[in-house]
Amino acid sequence: METCKVAVLGGGLAGLYTAQALHASGIDVILVEARERLGGRILTADETGTPAGDGFDLGPSWYWPLMQPAMATLVSEFGLASFGQNSEGAVIFERMSREKPQRYLPASTDQQSMRLAGGTAAAVRALAGKLPAERIRLGWKVTAMELAEDGARLTVDTGGD
Ligand SMILES: Cc1cc2nc3c(=O)[nH]c(=O)nc-3n(C[C@H](O)[C@H](O)[C@H](O)COP(=O)(O)OP(=O)(O)OC[C@H]3O[C@@H](n4cnc5c(N)ncnc54)[C@H](O)[C@@H]3O)c2cc1C
């Protein structure tokens, strides 16, 4: 049995940010992630679909600094390189898999959407880099939680026998 002061469940953006902030405050934290990779819905992958350091965003790709100031703060706090999404000209867009891709002229918006250089996974790497590797548990799926007298107890499926 392992013990810690705080267990953060889920290694997506929310869990990663929380875990590194707790760690930075000197709190004994373990980040528990069911998958064998961090990022959750964030996935930057190469042309074969394998997670890559510089690739295509298959999940979240944009942030809007005015609407998501916390994301803008994270980008500047961690010194991540960002750039404005090009919005000139037409786009080819496949709205649904059963429809053919179609050409659209994007509606103009007041808000500039931003992207992270190298893909959104750059934020995942930056956050994970602030946590000691031994505080991150990949492939640990939490299957139950109970309150005990001495704290909360988690049951995890680690995929083993
Ligand atoms: C295709 C797509 C495109 C998107 N585009 C944008 C965009 O352009 N801009 C934008 O702002 N937002 C976008 N979003 C939304 C954005 O992805 C989410 O708001 C954000 O990633 C959610 O982060 P999260 O950490 O809350 O959750 P998640 O990323 O879902 O992370 C949750 C984590 O918890 C883990 N977990 C779940 N159950 C357990 C368990 N029992 N035990 C252990 N671990 C567990 C999961 O494996 C996962 O890693 C998009 C989403 C999708 C799917």
The ligand as an SDF file (V2000), in Angstrom:
LIG
                    3D

 53 58  0  0  0  0  0  0  0  0999 V2000
  -11.5870   16.4460  -30.2170 C   0  0  0  0  0  0  0  0  0  0  0  0
  -11.5610   17.5200  -29.1340 C   0  0  0  0  0  0  0  0  0  0  0  0
  -11.1840   18.8140  -29.4780 C   0  0  0  0  0  0  0  0  0  0  0  0
  -11.1620   19.8120  -28.4930 C   0  0  0  0  0  0  0  0  0  0  0  0
  -10.7470   21.0590  -28.8560 N   0  0  0  0  0  0  0  0  0  0  0  0
  -10.5910   22.0120  -27.9030 C   0  0  0  0  0  0  0  0  0  0  0  0
   -9.9820   23.2650  -28.2410 C   0  0  0  0  0  0  0  0  0  0  0  0
   -9.5700   23.5080  -29.3960 O   0  0  0  0  0  0  0  0  0  0  0  0
   -9.8580   24.1950  -27.2510 N   0  0  0  0  0  0  0  0  0  0  0  0
  -10.2830   23.9490  -25.9780 C   0  0  0  0  0  0  0  0  0  0  0  0
  -10.1440   24.8430  -25.1400 O   0  0  0  0  0  0  0  0  0  0  0  0
  -10.8260   22.7600  -25.6220 N   0  0  0  0  0  0  0  0  0  0  0  0
  -10.9670   21.7860  -26.5400 C   0  0  0  0  0  0  0  0  0  0  0  0
  -11.4720   20.5630  -26.1980 N   0  0  0  0  0  0  0  0  0  0  0  0
  -11.8270   20.3410  -24.7850 C   0  0  0  0  0  0  0  0  0  0  0  0
  -10.5480   19.9840  -23.9770 C   0  0  0  0  0  0  0  0  0  0  0  0
   -9.9370   18.8670  -24.5670 O   0  0  0  0  0  0  0  0  0  0  0  0
  -10.9170   19.6270  -22.5420 C   0  0  0  0  0  0  0  0  0  0  0  0
  -11.6400   20.6910  -21.9460 O   0  0  0  0  0  0  0  0  0  0  0  0
   -9.6960   19.3550  -21.6620 C   0  0  0  0  0  0  0  0  0  0  0  0
   -8.6880   18.6300  -22.3440 O   0  0  0  0  0  0  0  0  0  0  0  0
  -10.1860   18.5940  -20.4350 C   0  0  0  0  0  0  0  0  0  0  0  0
   -9.0870   18.3410  -19.5840 O   0  0  0  0  0  0  0  0  0  0  0  0
   -9.3330   17.5580  -18.2400 P   0  0  0  0  0  0  0  0  0  0  0  0
   -7.9960   17.3900  -17.5640 O   0  0  0  0  0  0  0  0  0  0  0  0
  -10.4210   18.1980  -17.4610 O   0  0  0  0  0  0  0  0  0  0  0  0
   -9.9460   16.1370  -18.6800 O   0  0  0  0  0  0  0  0  0  0  0  0
   -9.2960   14.9520  -19.5520 P   0  0  0  0  0  0  0  0  0  0  0  0
   -8.3590   15.4760  -20.5880 O   0  0  0  0  0  0  0  0  0  0  0  0
  -10.4540   14.1280  -20.0150 O   0  0  0  0  0  0  0  0  0  0  0  0
   -8.4520   14.1530  -18.4900 O   0  0  0  0  0  0  0  0  0  0  0  0
   -9.0310   13.2340  -17.5880 C   0  0  0  0  0  0  0  0  0  0  0  0
   -7.9940   12.1550  -17.3350 C   0  0  0  0  0  0  0  0  0  0  0  0
   -8.4840   11.3130  -16.2860 O   0  0  0  0  0  0  0  0  0  0  0  0
   -8.1360    9.9780  -16.5960 C   0  0  0  0  0  0  0  0  0  0  0  0
   -9.0480    9.1070  -15.8660 N   0  0  0  0  0  0  0  0  0  0  0  0
  -10.3790    8.9690  -16.0480 C   0  0  0  0  0  0  0  0  0  0  0  0
  -10.8850    8.0580  -15.1910 N   0  0  0  0  0  0  0  0  0  0  0  0
   -9.8290    7.6280  -14.4400 C   0  0  0  0  0  0  0  0  0  0  0  0
   -9.7220    6.6740  -13.3770 C   0  0  0  0  0  0  0  0  0  0  0  0
  -10.7860    5.9800  -12.9290 N   0  0  0  0  0  0  0  0  0  0  0  0
   -8.5080    6.4450  -12.8330 N   0  0  0  0  0  0  0  0  0  0  0  0
   -7.4130    7.1630  -13.2770 C   0  0  0  0  0  0  0  0  0  0  0  0
   -7.4750    8.0650  -14.2920 N   0  0  0  0  0  0  0  0  0  0  0  0
   -8.6680    8.2950  -14.8680 C   0  0  0  0  0  0  0  0  0  0  0  0
   -8.3230    9.8960  -18.1070 C   0  0  0  0  0  0  0  0  0  0  0  0
   -7.6110    8.8060  -18.6680 O   0  0  0  0  0  0  0  0  0  0  0  0
   -7.7570   11.2550  -18.5450 C   0  0  0  0  0  0  0  0  0  0  0  0
   -6.3790   11.2010  -18.8310 O   0  0  0  0  0  0  0  0  0  0  0  0
  -11.5230   19.5290  -27.1460 C   0  0  0  0  0  0  0  0  0  0  0  0
  -11.9040   18.2120  -26.8040 C   0  0  0  0  0  0  0  0  0  0  0  0
  -11.8990   17.2310  -27.7790 C   0  0  0  0  0  0  0  0  0  0  0  0
  -12.2810   15.8040  -27.3890 C   0  0  0  0  0  0  0  0  0  0  0  0
  1  2  1  0
  2  3  1  0
  2 52  2  0
  3  4  2  0
  4  5  1  0
  4 50  1  0
  5  6  2  0
  6  7  1  0
  6 13  1  0
  7  8  2  0
  7  9  1  0
  9 10  1  0
 10 11  2  0
 10 12  1  0
 12 13  2  0
 13 14  1  0
 14 15  1  0
 14 50  1  0
 15 16  1  0
 16 17  1  0
 16 18  1  0
 18 19  1  0
 18 20  1  0
 20 21  1  0
 20 22  1  0
 22 23  1  0
 23 24  1  0
 24 25  2  0
 24 26  1  0
 24 27  1  0
 27 28  1  0
 28 29  2  0
 28 30  1  0
 28 31  1  0
 31 32  1  0
 32 33  1  0
 33 34  1  0
 33 48  1  0
 34 35  1  0
 35 36  1  0
 35 46  1  0
 36 37  1  0
 36 45  1  0
 37 38  2  0
 38 39  1  0
 39 40  1  0
 39 45  2  0
 40 41  1  0
 40 42  2  0
 42 43  1  0
 43 44  2  0
 44 45  1  0
 46 47  1  0
 46 48  1  0
 48 49  1  0
 50 51  2  0
 51 52  1  0
 52 53  1  0
M  END
$$$$
